[in-house]
C-alpha cells in the first residue's frame, strides 16, 4: 500500500511538472527556466546623464527627465495607470510584459535614456522591468523609486486614462 502511494505521488509530481512546463512554454508571459541570471550594472555616478546601466533618481531629476522628453515607462497595472500616471508615460505592466512588449519596444530608443517608475518607493516593479529592458539592449535606464505616489504627492502634473 505504501509503495502504491509513493508511486502515485511520483506520477502526480511528474504530470504536474509536464503540465507546468507546457503551460509556461505557450504563455505569452512565459519564462525561460534555464536562463542564467545576468548581473545588470548600476550606474556609479548618480549625476551623470547618459550613464550605462540602471541609475536610481530622485523626484527633482525625474521632473527634469520628464520635461526633457525622455521616454517614460509606467510599470504598474492598467487600472492604476488609468487612474493617473506621469504625463507621457507608456504603460508596460511588468507582470504582463507579453501583452505590451510588441507595442512598447518599438517606441523606445536603444541610444537614449528611459525612465521607469511604479507606484511608490517600496514597489520593486520598476527595478525588475529596468533589468528586463537592460537585457533587451536598453542600457541607459533611470529608475524613479518614489514612483507615482511621490510624483502626485508633490503636486506635479498627472494624466488620466489611456494614452
Residue pairs with C-beta under 8 A, 6 or more apart in sequence:
21 33
23 30
24 30
24 31
24 33
27 98
28 98
28 99
29 95
29 96
29 97
29 98
29 99
30 98
38 135
40 53
40 54
40 130
40 131
40 134
40 135
41 52
41 53
41 54
42 53
42 54
42 55
42 56
43 51
43 52
43 53
43 54
43 55
44 51
44 53
45 51
46 55
46 56
46 57
48 55
49 113
50 113
50 140
51 140
52 139
52 140
53 134
53 139
53 141
54 127
54 130
54 131
54 134
54 141
54 142
54 143
55 141
55 142
55 143
56 142
56 143
56 144
56 145
57 65
57 115
57 142
57 143
57 144
57 145
58 144
58 145
58 146
59 144
59 146
59 150
59 151
59 154
61 142
61 144
62 86
62 115
62 117
62 142
62 144
62 146
62 151
63 156
65 72
65 113
65 115
65 142
65 144
66 72
66 86
66 87
66 88
66 115
69 88
70 112
70 113
70 114
70 115
70 142
71 90
71 107
71 108
71 109
71 112
71 113
71 114
71 115
72 86
72 88
72 89
72 90
72 114
72 115
72 116
72 117
73 89
73 90
73 92
73 104
73 108
73 114
73 115
73 116
73 117
73 129
73 133
74 81
74 85
74 86
74 89
74 90
74 91
74 92
74 117
74 118
74 148
75 92
75 93
75 94
75 116
75 117
75 118
75 123
75 125
75 126
75 128
75 129
76 85
76 91
76 93
76 118
76 119
76 123
76 125
76 148
77 93
77 95
77 96
78 91
78 93
80 119
80 148
81 89
81 91
81 93
81 162
82 160
82 161
82 162
83 160
84 148
84 152
84 158
84 159
84 160
85 91
85 148
85 158
85 159
85 160
86 117
86 148
86 151
86 156
86 157
86 158
86 159
87 157
87 158
87 159
88 159
88 163
89 117
89 159
89 163
90 104
90 107
90 163
91 100
91 104
91 162
91 163
92 100
92 104
92 129
93 99
93 100
94 118
94 125
94 126
94 128
94 129
94 132
95 125
97 129
97 132
105 136
108 114
108 133
108 138
110 137
110 138
110 139
111 140
112 140
113 140
113 141
113 142
114 133
114 138
114 140
114 141
114 142
115 141
115 142
115 143
115 144
116 126
116 127
116 129
116 130
116 133
116 141
116 142
116 143
116 144
117 126
117 143
117 144
117 145
117 146
117 147
117 148
117 151
118 124
118 125
118 126
118 129
118 147
118 148
119 125
119 147
119 148
119 149
120 146
120 147
120 148
120 149
120 150
121 145
121 146
121 147
121 149
121 150
123 147
126 143
126 144
126 145
126 147
127 143
130 141
130 143
133 141
134 141
144 150
144 151
151 158
152 158
